[in-house]
Amino acid sequence: MVYQKGGGYRRLLRNISLIACLAGMTPPAYAANTDPQFSAARVWPSTLYTRLTFESQIAPHYRYFILNNPRRLVIDVDNFRTSQSLRNISRLVKPSDPFIAGIRVAKFDSNTLRIVIDLKQPIRADIFDLKPVAHFQRRLVIDLYPKLNNEKDPLGVFIAQTPAVNTPFKALPQTVTHTPFIVMIDPGHGGEDPGAHGLRKTREKDVVLQIAKRLKQLIDKQPNMAALMTRNDDHFVPLNARVVKAQQQKATIFVSIHADAFANRQARGSSVFTLSTRGATSAAARFLAQSQNESDLIGGVSRSGDYYLDNTLLELMQRQTLHDSALLGKAVLDQLQKISPLHKTRVERAGFAVLKAPDIPSILVETAFISHPEEERKLQTARYQQQVAEAILAGITRYKAKHTN
């Protein structure tokens, strides 16, 4: 038989494939094109850890091992083919990435796709897969942490790496001692979890990080005050880990910063929320808490780290903590009213997972509706970001003066 080039040859392959399928067989050469592939690949570097995600329609079956001389992490995926997203992944590796030197992808054999991650330092790899959620398909997640001596859990190391606040504080007489007033600032979302977004593609995670950095600069200039952040760059932090960071650093208060989104694009204004253990104060508050609590599903929590916050402590939640949270929320809400219309004129309550520290007054500030076109434009400006930071600081200082020693 003489094979024709071009279209004639392709028609012949299709005919062979059809006959083989009817006979219960799959032609090996043609079946490779039907193997699943990773439709998207992403790299999220940070100073604490680097995350890689590979997205596909079906769950991959994989194995991995670490080699030395040179250091590299090897991941073998069964019956997956290469894709354009994998061929381009090396371009996503930044020179400043503390863990990854490069990434190579190729078929190891006819049944195995091999991903090789060249490493800059010894690492601990936490690899797991996530089910579809939001606009994501299934994801294979690879978290690279620094390998430390006697480490028990990579996320535990990650939590502990928040720098401690040193005393004495600024502008204090040496003869006076004070309990430090530490504000844990929590920019919502991050990394694989972008949060809400506006019509102009503004991402919540980017806006709130800028506001949080501005707030930290302002707080650090205040006497007897200092600020820490749950994240200071674009990486994902589980909700429980944010709370535990605040507890480990003995934070005085916890302020989580967000930007609302709602199906009705006419919704607008700032809001402040505290934790409720008995249901939400409104349907909108309940909806918002549910959407914010989905961050762990979107960002992806590994098999480690789920147990850091003992939720049974919520049963012992001190009434004083809830009371102080309400006072802090009211002080901040009063200041936000001076720069922007309020969505609600009272502090609302709902079951936000990130507010569940039983011993730290905690609030969640929704700075504006990113889904509202005008407010989205405001959130993009340095002027409004600074105004929000100054308003939050003013509320914190008023609360500190009236309700703390």
DRENDREN-787848 format. One record per residue (C-alpha): residue in one letter; residue number from 1; z, x, y. Coordinates in steps of 0.001 Angstrom, whole numbers, plus 500000, padded with zeros to 6 digits. Layout:
N
+------+-----+--------+--------+--------+
! code ! pos !      Z !      X !      Y !
+------+-----+--------+--------+--------+
!    A ! NUM !      Z !      X !      Y !
...
+------+-----+--------+--------+--------+
END
This chain:
405
+------+-----+--------+--------+--------+
! code ! pos !      Z !      X !      Y !
+------+-----+--------+--------+--------+
!    M !   1 ! 500000 ! 500000 ! 500000 !
!    V !   2 ! 499159 ! 501246 ! 503473 !
!    Y !   3 ! 501848 ! 500545 ! 506090 !
!    Q !   4 ! 500630 ! 499620 ! 509542 !
!    K !   5 ! 502251 ! 500913 ! 512691 !
!    G !   6 ! 503693 ! 498804 ! 515479 !
!    G !   7 ! 503888 ! 495040 ! 515091 !
!    G !   8 ! 502382 ! 495023 ! 511589 !
!    Y !   9 ! 505157 ! 497277 ! 510310 !
!    R !  10 ! 507870 ! 495173 ! 511966 !
!    R !  11 ! 506407 ! 492005 ! 510424 !
!    L !  12 ! 506460 ! 493710 ! 507026 !
!    L !  13 ! 510166 ! 494559 ! 507463 !
!    R !  14 ! 510948 ! 490969 ! 508401 !
!    N !  15 ! 509100 ! 489700 ! 505336 !
!    I !  16 ! 510923 ! 492154 ! 503067 !
!    S !  17 ! 514234 ! 491094 ! 504629 !
!    L !  18 ! 513477 ! 487405 ! 504080 !
!    I !  19 ! 512539 ! 487978 ! 500426 !
!    A !  20 ! 515676 ! 490116 ! 499906 !
!    C !  21 ! 517958 ! 487505 ! 501438 !
!    L !  22 ! 516460 ! 484810 ! 499215 !
!    A !  23 ! 517110 ! 487074 ! 496216 !
!    G !  24 ! 520733 ! 487689 ! 497294 !
!    M !  25 ! 520081 ! 491299 ! 498356 !
!    T !  26 ! 520257 ! 493135 ! 501693 !
!    P !  27 ! 517776 ! 495934 ! 502399 !
!    P !  28 ! 519956 ! 498961 ! 503322 !
!    A !  29 ! 517739 ! 500286 ! 506095 !
!    Y !  30 ! 517486 ! 496940 ! 507834 !
!    A !  31 ! 521133 ! 495896 ! 507274 !
!    A !  32 ! 522373 ! 498647 ! 509588 !
!    N !  33 ! 521043 ! 496654 ! 512518 !
!    T !  34 ! 523210 ! 493688 ! 511544 !
!    D !  35 ! 526461 ! 495656 ! 511353 !
!    P !  36 ! 529032 ! 494717 ! 514028 !
!    Q !  37 ! 529445 ! 496872 ! 517105 !
!    F !  38 ! 531881 ! 497457 ! 519955 !
!    S !  39 ! 530441 ! 495487 ! 522851 !
!    A !  40 ! 532732 ! 497077 ! 525457 !
!    A !  41 ! 534796 ! 500254 ! 525713 !
!    R !  42 ! 537286 ! 501110 ! 528455 !
!    V !  43 ! 539615 ! 503977 ! 529365 !
!    W !  44 ! 542779 ! 503493 ! 531443 !
!    P !  45 ! 544384 ! 506844 ! 532333 !
!    S !  46 ! 547757 ! 507228 ! 534024 !
!    T !  47 ! 550395 ! 509907 ! 534408 !
!    L !  48 ! 552553 ! 508270 ! 531719 !
!    Y !  49 ! 550009 ! 507370 ! 529058 !
!    T !  50 ! 546303 ! 506742 ! 528544 !
!    R !  51 ! 544913 ! 503601 ! 526956 !
!    L !  52 ! 541506 ! 503127 ! 525332 !
!    T !  53 ! 540214 ! 499711 ! 524291 !
!    F !  54 ! 537231 ! 498851 ! 522122 !
!    E !  55 ! 536100 ! 495223 ! 522142 !
!    S !  56 ! 534235 ! 493461 ! 519338 !
!    Q !  57 ! 533596 ! 490030 ! 517867 !
!    I !  58 ! 535327 ! 490798 ! 514575 !
!    A !  59 ! 538456 ! 492767 ! 513746 !
!    P !  60 ! 537576 ! 496355 ! 512771 !
!    H !  61 ! 538919 ! 498018 ! 509646 !
!    Y !  62 ! 539930 ! 501535 ! 510691 !
!    R !  63 ! 541810 ! 504705 ! 509755 !
!    Y !  64 ! 542946 ! 507557 ! 511974 !
!    F !  65 ! 544381 ! 511041 ! 511760 !
!    I !  66 ! 545280 ! 513890 ! 514127 !
!    L !  67 ! 543921 ! 517417 ! 513750 !
!    N !  68 ! 544881 ! 520704 ! 515413 !
!    N !  69 ! 542953 ! 523830 ! 516383 !
!    P !  70 ! 541427 ! 522248 ! 518341 !
!    R !  71 ! 543557 ! 519160 ! 518962 !
!    R !  72 ! 541774 ! 515885 ! 518372 !
!    L !  73 ! 542393 ! 512334 ! 517295 !
!    V !  74 ! 539849 ! 511000 ! 514786 !
!    I !  75 ! 539313 ! 507270 ! 514221 !
!    D !  76 ! 537023 ! 506089 ! 511421 !
!    V !  77 ! 535778 ! 502492 ! 511589 !
!    D !  78 ! 534175 ! 500913 ! 508537 !
!    N !  79 ! 530728 ! 499353 ! 508746 !
!    F !  80 ! 530394 ! 499422 ! 512522 !
!    R !  81 ! 527288 ! 500766 ! 514231 !
!    T !  82 ! 527002 ! 502690 ! 517456 !
!    S !  83 ! 526437 ! 500806 ! 520698 !
!    Q !  84 ! 525508 ! 501489 ! 524288 !
!    S !  85 ! 529117 ! 501085 ! 525415 !
!    L !  86 ! 530229 ! 503772 ! 522945 !
!    R !  87 ! 527440 ! 506120 ! 523930 !
!    N !  88 ! 528591 ! 505846 ! 527550 !
!    I !  89 ! 532339 ! 506158 ! 526956 !
!    S !  90 ! 532466 ! 509904 ! 527597 !
!    R !  91 ! 531490 ! 509159 ! 531199 !
!    L !  92 ! 534664 ! 507131 ! 531629 !
!    V !  93 ! 536953 ! 510097 ! 530964 !
!    K !  94 ! 538248 ! 511487 ! 534245 !
!    P !  95 ! 538870 ! 515227 ! 534656 !
!    S !  96 ! 542385 ! 514363 ! 535830 !
!    D !  97 ! 543233 ! 512505 ! 532608 !
!    P !  98 ! 546361 ! 514284 ! 531299 !
!    F !  99 ! 545597 ! 513564 ! 527642 !
!    I ! 100 ! 541859 ! 513300 ! 526987 !
!    A ! 101 ! 539398 ! 516179 ! 527343 !
!    G ! 102 ! 536417 ! 514245 ! 526001 !
!    I ! 103 ! 535229 ! 511601 ! 523545 !
!    R ! 104 ! 532467 ! 511859 ! 520949 !
!    V ! 105 ! 531039 ! 509031 ! 518859 !
!    A ! 106 ! 528615 ! 509226 ! 515922 !
!    K ! 107 ! 527966 ! 507886 ! 512435 !
!    F ! 108 ! 529953 ! 510020 ! 509976 !
!    D ! 109 ! 528088 ! 508508 ! 507046 !
!    S ! 110 ! 526135 ! 505321 ! 506383 !
!    N ! 111 ! 529342 ! 503260 ! 506187 !
!    T ! 112 ! 531573 ! 504967 ! 508757 !
!    L ! 113 ! 531555 ! 505114 ! 512543 !
!    R ! 114 ! 533616 ! 508087 ! 513742 !
!    I ! 115 ! 535285 ! 508298 ! 517165 !
!    V ! 116 ! 536637 ! 511748 ! 518043 !
!    I ! 117 ! 538993 ! 512096 ! 521011 !
!    D ! 118 ! 539438 ! 515698 ! 522148 !
!    L ! 119 ! 542991 ! 516194 ! 523381 !
!    K ! 120 ! 544521 ! 518316 ! 526119 !
!    Q ! 121 ! 548061 ! 518274 ! 524708 !
!    P ! 122 ! 550037 ! 517148 ! 521647 !
!    I ! 123 ! 550202 ! 513363 ! 521590 !
!    R ! 124 ! 551764 ! 510438 ! 519819 !
!    A ! 125 ! 549159 ! 507748 ! 519111 !
!    D ! 126 ! 550015 ! 504072 ! 518908 !
!    I ! 127 ! 546989 ! 502176 ! 517567 !
!    F ! 128 ! 546836 ! 498420 ! 517056 !
!    D ! 129 ! 544465 ! 495487 ! 517409 !
!    L ! 130 ! 544660 ! 492349 ! 519522 !
!    K ! 131 ! 543349 ! 488860 ! 518917 !
!    P ! 132 ! 540972 ! 487227 ! 521428 !
!    V ! 133 ! 542609 ! 486043 ! 524660 !
!    A ! 134 ! 541305 ! 484933 ! 528058 !
!    H ! 135 ! 537820 ! 486432 ! 528449 !
!    F ! 136 ! 538450 ! 489216 ! 525932 !
!    Q ! 137 ! 537166 ! 489325 ! 522369 !
!    R ! 138 ! 539112 ! 491186 ! 519673 !
!    R ! 139 ! 540274 ! 494590 ! 520842 !
!    L ! 140 ! 541175 ! 497844 ! 519137 !
!    V ! 141 ! 543779 ! 499504 ! 521376 !
!    I ! 142 ! 544658 ! 503200 ! 521363 !
!    D ! 143 ! 547656 ! 504287 ! 523441 !
!    L ! 144 ! 548170 ! 508038 ! 523836 !
!    Y ! 145 ! 551687 ! 509173 ! 524785 !
!    P ! 146 ! 553007 ! 512707 ! 525209 !
!    K ! 147 ! 554577 ! 513984 ! 522004 !
!    L ! 148 ! 558180 ! 514922 ! 522672 !
!    N ! 149 ! 560828 ! 516370 ! 520409 !
!    N ! 150 ! 562981 ! 513822 ! 518597 !
!    E ! 151 ! 561162 ! 510868 ! 520108 !
!    K ! 152 ! 561835 ! 507587 ! 518349 !
!    D ! 153 ! 559318 ! 505367 ! 520029 !
!    P ! 154 ! 556498 ! 506055 ! 522509 !
!    L ! 155 ! 557266 ! 503076 ! 524722 !
!    G ! 156 ! 560889 ! 504117 ! 524852 !
!    V ! 157 ! 559809 ! 507462 ! 526244 !
!    F ! 158 ! 557530 ! 505681 ! 528692 !
!    I ! 159 ! 560398 ! 503532 ! 530001 !
!    A ! 160 ! 562706 ! 506502 ! 530349 !
!    Q ! 161 ! 560196 ! 508464 ! 532400 !
!    T ! 162 ! 560887 ! 506483 ! 535572 !
!    P ! 163 ! 562361 ! 509102 ! 537935 !
!    A ! 164 ! 565999 ! 508632 ! 538775 !
!    V ! 165 ! 567217 ! 508069 ! 542329 !
!    N ! 166 ! 569269 ! 510932 ! 543687 !
!    T ! 167 ! 572158 ! 510608 ! 546103 !
!    P ! 168 ! 573387 ! 511161 ! 548805 !
!    F ! 169 ! 571099 ! 508860 ! 550720 !
!    K ! 170 ! 569563 ! 509404 ! 554112 !
!    A ! 171 ! 571548 ! 509236 ! 557352 !
!    L ! 172 ! 574938 ! 508738 ! 555727 !
!    P ! 173 ! 578044 ! 510570 ! 556973 !
!    Q ! 174 ! 579264 ! 512988 ! 554340 !
!    T ! 175 ! 582750 ! 511450 ! 554466 !
!    V ! 176 ! 581444 ! 508008 ! 553524 !
!    T ! 177 ! 580489 ! 507081 ! 550001 !
!    H ! 178 ! 578287 ! 504102 ! 549203 !
!    T ! 179 ! 576892 ! 502514 ! 546098 !
!    P ! 180 ! 573150 ! 503139 ! 546341 !
!    F ! 181 ! 571003 ! 500059 ! 546978 !
!    I ! 182 ! 568013 ! 500508 ! 544672 !
!    V ! 183 ! 565022 ! 498203 ! 544839 !
!    M ! 184 ! 562824 ! 498088 ! 541752 !
!    I ! 185 ! 559375 ! 497028 ! 542972 !
!    D ! 186 ! 557143 ! 495507 ! 540339 !
!    P ! 187 ! 553403 ! 495310 ! 541130 !
!    G ! 188 ! 552145 ! 492630 ! 538771 !
!    H ! 189 ! 549530 ! 493141 ! 536051 !
!    G ! 190 ! 547622 ! 496460 ! 535797 !
!    G ! 191 ! 545250 ! 498291 ! 533495 !
!    E ! 192 ! 543534 ! 495990 ! 531017 !
!    D ! 193 ! 545226 ! 493004 ! 532684 !
!    P ! 194 ! 543555 ! 492470 ! 536092 !
!    G ! 195 ! 545524 ! 489359 ! 536987 !
!    A ! 196 ! 543764 ! 486743 ! 539101 !
!    H ! 197 ! 540639 ! 487402 ! 541116 !
!    G ! 198 ! 538902 ! 485810 ! 544092 !
!    L ! 199 ! 535355 ! 484739 ! 544761 !
!    R ! 200 ! 534692 ! 488162 ! 546297 !
!    K ! 201 ! 535907 ! 489837 ! 543082 !
!    T ! 202 ! 539165 ! 491031 ! 544626 !
!    R ! 203 ! 541552 ! 491808 ! 541773 !
!    E ! 204 ! 545199 ! 490844 ! 541949 !
!    K ! 205 ! 546368 ! 494048 ! 540276 !
!    D ! 206 ! 544759 ! 496184 ! 543029 !
!    V ! 207 ! 546052 ! 494181 ! 545990 !
!    V ! 208 ! 549648 ! 493948 ! 544794 !
!    L ! 209 ! 549760 ! 497666 ! 544022 !
!    Q ! 210 ! 548787 ! 498452 ! 547616 !
!    I ! 211 ! 551448 ! 496089 ! 548966 !
!    A ! 212 ! 554044 ! 497587 ! 546613 !
!    K ! 213 ! 553263 ! 501135 ! 547780 !
!    R ! 214 ! 553608 ! 500068 ! 551401 !
!    L ! 215 ! 556915 ! 498380 ! 550628 !
!    K ! 216 ! 558218 ! 501485 ! 548893 !
!    Q ! 217 ! 557390 ! 503649 ! 551907 !
!    L ! 218 ! 559293 ! 501264 ! 554173 !
!    I ! 219 ! 562352 ! 501038 ! 551910 !
!    D ! 220 ! 562599 ! 504789 ! 551434 !
!    K ! 221 ! 562971 ! 505165 ! 555211 !
!    Q ! 222 ! 566031 ! 502906 ! 555302 !
!    P ! 223 ! 569566 ! 504347 ! 555215 !
!    N ! 224 ! 571342 ! 504006 ! 551873 !
!    M ! 225 ! 568270 ! 502452 ! 550254 !
!    A ! 226 ! 565638 ! 503707 ! 547843 !
!    A ! 227 ! 562761 ! 502167 ! 545925 !
!    L ! 228 ! 561300 ! 502709 ! 542472 !
!    M ! 229 ! 558166 ! 501129 ! 541014 !
!    T ! 230 ! 557459 ! 499812 ! 537537 !
!    R ! 231 ! 553951 ! 501226 ! 537933 !
!    N ! 232 ! 552427 ! 503390 ! 540666 !
!    D ! 233 ! 548855 ! 503441 ! 539389 !
!    D ! 234 ! 546457 ! 501275 ! 537403 !
!    H ! 235 ! 548010 ! 501008 ! 533954 !
!    F ! 236 ! 549476 ! 498224 ! 531879 !
!    V ! 237 ! 553256 ! 497798 ! 531594 !
!    P ! 238 ! 554716 ! 495174 ! 529209 !
!    L ! 239 ! 556892 ! 492552 ! 530885 !
!    N ! 240 ! 560007 ! 493527 ! 528921 !
!    A ! 241 ! 559502 ! 497181 ! 529825 !
!    R ! 242 ! 559497 ! 496288 ! 533528 !
!    V ! 243 ! 562866 ! 494597 ! 533160 !
!    V ! 244 ! 564328 ! 497407 ! 531096 !
!    K ! 245 ! 563202 ! 499986 ! 533661 !
!    A ! 246 ! 565170 ! 498123 ! 536310 !
!    Q ! 247 ! 568242 ! 498015 ! 534065 !
!    Q ! 248 ! 568071 ! 501666 ! 533061 !
!    Q ! 249 ! 567742 ! 502774 ! 536674 !
!    K ! 250 ! 570648 ! 500509 ! 537689 !
!    A ! 251 ! 568517 ! 498677 ! 540221 !
!    T ! 252 ! 570392 ! 496518 ! 542718 !
!    I ! 253 ! 567550 ! 494014 ! 542987 !
!    F ! 254 ! 564153 ! 493437 ! 541374 !
!    V ! 255 ! 561084 ! 492290 ! 543350 !
!    S ! 256 ! 557882 ! 491403 ! 541500 !
!    I ! 257 ! 554747 ! 491099 ! 543675 !
!    H ! 258 ! 551778 ! 488866 ! 542830 !
!    A ! 259 ! 548876 ! 486918 ! 544366 !
!    D ! 260 ! 548390 ! 483300 ! 543343 !
!    A ! 261 ! 545278 ! 481708 ! 541884 !
!    F ! 262 ! 544657 ! 478044 ! 541282 !
!    A ! 263 ! 541739 ! 475888 ! 540161 !
!    N ! 264 ! 541868 ! 474062 ! 543490 !
!    R ! 265 ! 540625 ! 476672 ! 545945 !
!    Q ! 266 ! 542195 ! 474788 ! 548845 !
!    A ! 267 ! 545675 ! 475811 ! 547670 !
!    R ! 268 ! 547109 ! 478423 ! 549995 !
!    G ! 269 ! 550319 ! 479982 ! 551326 !
!    S ! 270 ! 553125 ! 482278 ! 550192 !
!    S ! 271 ! 555800 ! 481383 ! 547643 !
!    V ! 272 ! 558976 ! 482889 ! 546201 !
!    F ! 273 ! 560307 ! 482183 ! 542723 !
!    T ! 274 ! 563486 ! 482879 ! 540788 !
!    L ! 275 ! 564280 ! 482457 ! 537115 !
!    S ! 276 ! 565048 ! 479058 ! 535686 !
!    T ! 277 ! 566723 ! 478692 ! 532302 !
!    R ! 278 ! 566401 ! 474892 ! 532373 !
!    G ! 279 ! 562767 ! 474235 ! 533137 !
!    A ! 280 ! 560542 ! 474636 ! 536184 !
!    T ! 281 ! 561142 ! 472923 ! 539512 !
!    S ! 282 ! 557525 ! 471727 ! 539662 !
!    A ! 283 ! 554418 ! 471461 ! 537517 !
!    A ! 284 ! 552777 ! 474164 ! 539634 !
!    A ! 285 ! 555719 ! 476517 ! 539083 !
!    R ! 286 ! 555555 ! 475868 ! 535343 !
!    F ! 287 ! 551806 ! 476581 ! 535290 !
!    L ! 288 ! 552260 ! 479781 ! 537266 !
!    A ! 289 ! 555043 ! 481060 ! 535009 !
!    Q ! 290 ! 552946 ! 480374 ! 531916 !
!    S ! 291 ! 549959 ! 482214 ! 533359 !
!    Q ! 292 ! 552056 ! 485202 ! 534431 !
!    N ! 293 ! 553805 ! 485349 ! 531050 !
!    E ! 294 ! 550408 ! 485703 ! 529376 !
!    S ! 295 ! 550164 ! 489227 ! 530769 !
!    D ! 296 ! 551501 ! 490679 ! 527527 !
!    L ! 297 ! 548759 ! 488907 ! 525582 !
!    I ! 298 ! 546051 ! 490136 ! 527926 !
!    G ! 299 ! 547349 ! 493647 ! 528485 !
!    G ! 300 ! 548427 ! 493965 ! 524876 !
!    V ! 301 ! 551901 ! 494882 ! 523665 !
!    S ! 302 ! 552012 ! 497353 ! 520812 !
!    R ! 303 ! 554110 ! 497008 ! 517690 !
!    S ! 304 ! 556697 ! 499127 ! 519458 !
!    G ! 305 ! 558520 ! 498004 ! 522539 !
!    D ! 306 ! 558990 ! 494333 ! 521727 !
!    Y ! 307 ! 562692 ! 494732 ! 521121 !
!    Y ! 308 ! 563911 ! 496546 ! 524217 !
!    L ! 309 ! 565109 ! 493504 ! 526072 !
!    D ! 310 ! 567672 ! 491543 ! 524079 !
!    N ! 311 ! 566763 ! 487964 ! 524940 !
!    T ! 312 ! 570096 ! 486731 ! 523639 !
!    L ! 313 ! 571534 ! 488119 ! 526856 !
!    L ! 314 ! 569907 ! 485199 ! 528641 !
!    E ! 315 ! 572490 ! 482953 ! 527046 !
!    L ! 316 ! 575123 ! 484999 ! 528848 !
!    M ! 317 ! 573251 ! 484975 ! 532142 !
!    Q ! 318 ! 575850 ! 485176 ! 534861 !
!    R ! 319 ! 575798 ! 482326 ! 537320 !
!    Q ! 320 ! 576380 ! 484874 ! 540044 !
!    T ! 321 ! 573105 ! 486647 ! 539251 !
!    L ! 322 ! 571139 ! 483413 ! 539481 !
!    H ! 323 ! 572968 ! 482524 ! 542675 !
!    D ! 324 ! 572235 ! 485929 ! 544220 !
!    S ! 325 ! 568593 ! 485662 ! 543185 !
!    A ! 326 ! 568335 ! 482387 ! 545093 !
!    L ! 327 ! 569899 ! 483966 ! 548192 !
!    L ! 328 ! 567530 ! 486926 ! 548016 !
!    G ! 329 ! 564567 ! 484603 ! 547517 !
!    K ! 330 ! 565523 ! 482466 ! 550508 !
!    A ! 331 ! 565915 ! 485545 ! 552731 !
!    V ! 332 ! 562447 ! 486823 ! 551780 !
!    L ! 333 ! 560835 ! 483380 ! 552063 !
!    D ! 334 ! 562186 ! 482963 ! 555602 !
!    Q ! 335 ! 560526 ! 486226 ! 556629 !
!    L ! 336 ! 557212 ! 485433 ! 554942 !
!    Q ! 337 ! 557073 ! 482201 ! 556928 !
!    K ! 338 ! 556756 ! 484284 ! 560099 !
!    I ! 339 ! 553436 ! 485841 ! 559022 !
!    S ! 340 ! 551779 ! 483143 ! 556915 !
!    P ! 341 ! 552007 ! 479440 ! 556062 !
!    L ! 342 ! 554184 ! 478730 ! 553062 !
!    H ! 343 ! 552901 ! 477000 ! 549970 !
!    K ! 344 ! 556409 ! 475695 ! 549319 !
!    T ! 345 ! 559198 ! 475690 ! 551909 !
!    R ! 346 ! 561900 ! 476231 ! 549291 !
!    V ! 347 ! 562465 ! 478852 ! 546615 !
!    E ! 348 ! 561105 ! 477526 ! 543327 !
!    R ! 349 ! 562302 ! 478250 ! 539811 !
!    A ! 350 ! 560486 ! 478720 ! 536503 !
!    G ! 351 ! 560785 ! 480692 ! 533268 !
!    F ! 352 ! 559196 ! 483973 ! 534350 !
!    A ! 353 ! 559710 ! 486604 ! 531645 !
!    V ! 354 ! 559726 ! 489414 ! 534200 !
!    L ! 355 ! 562775 ! 487931 ! 535984 !
!    K ! 356 ! 565046 ! 487915 ! 532929 !
!    A ! 357 ! 567389 ! 490787 ! 533744 !
!    P ! 358 ! 570791 ! 489113 ! 533293 !
!    D ! 359 ! 572563 ! 491511 ! 535641 !
!    I ! 360 ! 570020 ! 492072 ! 538459 !
!    P ! 361 ! 569101 ! 489531 ! 541156 !
!    S ! 362 ! 565342 ! 489124 ! 540679 !
!    I ! 363 ! 562568 ! 487367 ! 542572 !
!    L ! 364 ! 558814 ! 486976 ! 542208 !
!    V ! 365 ! 556816 ! 486918 ! 545447 !
!    E ! 366 ! 553404 ! 485248 ! 545498 !
!    T ! 367 ! 551978 ! 486818 ! 548640 !
!    A ! 368 ! 549003 ! 484438 ! 549045 !
!    F ! 369 ! 546373 ! 482578 ! 547037 !
!    I ! 370 ! 543703 ! 485066 ! 546058 !
!    S ! 371 ! 541618 ! 482064 ! 544970 !
!    H ! 372 ! 541523 ! 480785 ! 548574 !
!    P ! 373 ! 538529 ! 482427 ! 550351 !
!    E ! 374 ! 540344 ! 483023 ! 553644 !
!    E ! 375 ! 543503 ! 484326 ! 552008 !
!    E ! 376 ! 541463 ! 486567 ! 549730 !
!    R ! 377 ! 539959 ! 488185 ! 552842 !
!    K ! 378 ! 543453 ! 488655 ! 554294 !
!    L ! 379 ! 544751 ! 490241 ! 551109 !
!    Q ! 380 ! 541991 ! 492841 ! 551322 !
!    T ! 381 ! 543099 ! 494049 ! 554755 !
!    A ! 382 ! 545587 ! 496834 ! 555393 !
!    R ! 383 ! 547037 ! 494791 ! 558262 !
!    Y ! 384 ! 548077 ! 491843 ! 556115 !
!    Q ! 385 ! 549275 ! 494074 ! 553284 !
!    Q ! 386 ! 551541 ! 495854 ! 555778 !
!    Q ! 387 ! 552764 ! 492547 ! 557216 !
!    V ! 388 ! 553727 ! 491316 ! 553755 !
!    A ! 389 ! 555542 ! 494568 ! 552989 !
!    E ! 390 ! 557437 ! 494384 ! 556289 !
!    A ! 391 ! 558370 ! 490741 ! 555689 !
!    I ! 392 ! 559716 ! 491492 ! 552219 !
!    L ! 393 ! 561700 ! 494432 ! 553590 !
!    A ! 394 ! 563152 ! 492258 ! 556360 !
!    G ! 395 ! 564278 ! 489716 ! 553787 !
!    I ! 396 ! 565816 ! 492412 ! 551601 !
!    T ! 397 ! 567735 ! 493988 ! 554486 !
!    R ! 398 ! 569046 ! 490594 ! 555601 !
!    Y ! 399 ! 570198 ! 489830 ! 552062 !
!    K ! 400 ! 571779 ! 493287 ! 551802 !
!    A ! 401 ! 573671 ! 492874 ! 555068 !
!    K ! 402 ! 575050 ! 489424 ! 554255 !
!    H ! 403 ! 575667 ! 489474 ! 550544 !
!    T ! 404 ! 576363 ! 493037 ! 549383 !
!    N ! 405 ! 579037 ! 495579 ! 550145 !
+------+-----+--------+--------+--------+
END
